[in-house]
Structure formats: structure tokens, C-alpha cells
Amino acid sequence: MSDPRWLTSVELSAWLRLVTVTELLPAALDSQLQRDAELTHFEYRVLAVLSEAPDRVLQMSALAVRTNSSLPRLSHVVNRLEQRGYLERRRQRDDRRATDAHLTDEGWRKVIASSPGHVAAARDLVVDALDREQLRQLDAILATVVARLDPDGRRSAVPPPVDTPAEGIPAVTVAAAE
């Protein structure tokens, strides 16, 4: 067995900062959303992804891919959201084995009401701490890492960057509002 390739001081610093971000950021986003919207970040993500889907509907397996989730985890969260009236599950007519998740009008209103606080948190915690060039660099760096983690692109359905969202509409709801 060959000797391990130990990290240099620069590599170790970058690695530890990345680990710290992956631990602190989800907790900070959860805290804001639970406080302001009574949602976890993952619940919000499920609702937001559905809000951006055509007719606000996705097959559960596609929703799992888009939210980087396992079907069992997604099913558990969908149960909670369904009990709160934010979405409904329906069997597909063409394939009775497949189930669709439909964002309800109440779920749509929840996403719209929750988006401003979530976007403010994203800005406060990350976006506004960086200048435009740093954001472009961060996007490129993360795209490289995501390509390593998801070489087939199955779990990284990220739209290409757009510099200007639709006027007055939170970025998460732009596709749904058009």
C-alpha cells in the first residue's frame, strides 16, 4: 500500500473550511426557516422544487432526485407536508406504480410567504459576503466539486446562472411564476 497523499496546509485549510460550511450552513438555514415559516430547510426545498415544476407536479422519484434525497426520507417529509395541506400525493393514471406529488394552493402560498426570509438568509449568510467575481468563482468551484460527486448529473439539476431574476419575484419562484 502506498503512502497517503497528506494535505498541504493550504489544502487542509480549504478542506476544513468546506467541512465547517457544510456543517454550519444547513443549521443556520433550518433555524431561519423554522423560526419564520415553521418549516425545515428540506421541507422548504421540497415545496420550492414543486413550485418550479410544470403544473407544480413531479413524480416522487424525480422529486427525490431534484432534492438529493432518498425515497424513504422524501416519503417521510411528504407525509408531514401532506398532513399540513401543502401537497397531495396521487397515483399516476398511466402507471399505477408511480406516485406524483402535487403542490397545493396552500403549499404555493407557503412557498411565496417563506421565500423572502429564506432569500434574505441566503444573502446574509453567503451571497452578500462575496463580491460578483467571488460568486462566479464559488459557482465554478462548486460546479467542479458537484461534477466529481455526481458525474452523471442525476442529482445536480442546477439551472445555469442568471444575473438578474425577474423583477420583484424571489429567484426560487421565478420559473413557477412565468
N, C-alpha and C positions, 0 to 999 in steps of 0.2 A: 504494500500500500504506500502511495506517495505521501509526502508531507503535505499538510493542508496549506492552502494559499491564505495566510493570515491577512486580515485587512490592514491597510496602511492607516495612519492617523486621520488622513482626510477621508478615506473610505469609511472608517469606523464612525467618525463624526456624522457624516451624511446618513449612514445606516441608522444610528441611534436617534437622530432627529426624525427620520422617517417612521421608525417604530413609535416614537413619542407622539407624533401627529396621528398615527393610526389608532393610538390608544386614547388620546385626549379629544380629538375632533368628534368622534361619534357620541361621546358622553356629553359634550357641550351642545351638540345639535339635539340630542334627546332631551336635555334639560330645558332648552328653549321651547321645543315643541310640546313637551308635557306641561310646562307652565302656562303657555299661551294658548294651546289648542287641544290639550288633553289627548295628544297622540304621541306615539313613539316615532323616532325618525323612520324606522322601517314601515310603520303604518302609513305615515305621510308619503313615503316613496311609492308604496303600492297605489295609493289614491292618485298621486301625481302621474304615475305611468299610465294608469287607466284614463286619466283626464286628457292625455295626449294621444290616446289611441283612437282610430276611426270609430265613430259612434260610441266612444267610451267603453269599448268591449275588447277583451283579449281572452284567448284560451288560457286556462290556468297554466299549462306547460309553458306557453310563451311568456306569461306574466312572471313565472319563476325565473326564466332566463333573463328577462329585462330587469329584474330586481336582484339578480345574483343570489338567488335563494334556492333551497331545496324545495321540492313539492310538499313534504311534510311540514316544514317551517311555514311556508306560504299558506298552506291549508289552515294551520292553527291561527295565523293572523287574520286570514279572510273570515274565519268563523267569528272572531271578535268584531271585525268591521261590519259583517253582515248583521250581527246582533244589534249594532248601533245604527243600522239603517243606511250605511254609507255605500254598500254594494250588495248585489244579489248574485247568486250562482245559478246558472241554468244549464241543463244538458243541451248539447248541440242537437239540432234536428237531424242533420246528415250523419252524424256519428255519435250514437248514444253513449259511447265510452268516454267521449270528450266533454269537458265542462268549461263553460265560459264564465268569466267574471264581468259583471256589468256595473259600472259606476252609476249610482242612483242620483237623482236631482239633489238629494240631501248630501251625498258624497261630493258632488260637484261644488255645492255651496261651501262645504268644509274645506276643500282644496283652495277655493278662491279666498276664503276668510283666513286660512292658515299661511298662504303664500307670502304675504308682505312681511310677516315676522320671521319666516324662515329665510327669505332673501336678505333681510336685514342682518340676521345672524351670520349667514354666509359671507356677506360683505364685511361685517365687523371682525369675524374670526380669520378670514383668509383674503378675500378679494381686495379690500381697501388697504391691506398691509403691503400690497405689492403694486409696483407701477406697471404700466402696459407691457413693457418689454419683459419684465419678470413673469407676468401672467402668460405671455406667449411661451417663454422658456419652460415654465411649470407645465403648461399644456403639452409641449413637445416631450418633456421628460416623462411625464405620466403616460403619454401615449406609448412611449418606448417600453416602459415597465408593464403596462397593460398588455402589450403585444407579447411579452415574454410569459405573462401569467395566463393569457387567453389567446394562444396562437391561431386558433380557428376563428376568433372573433365572435364566438357564440354568446358570450356574456358581456360583451362590451359594445352594445349598440349605442354609441355616443354620437350625436349629430356633429357635423363639422362646426367649428367655432363661427359664430356670427357676432360682429362687433356691436350691432345695435338691435336690441329687442324691439318688438312692436311698442309703439308709444303708449305708456301707461299700463301695460299688461305685464305681469310678472313673467319672467322667462320660462318658468315651469308650465305656464298655461298658454303660451303663445300658440303652439300647434293646435291646442283644443279650441282656442277662440277664433281661429281663422276660418 
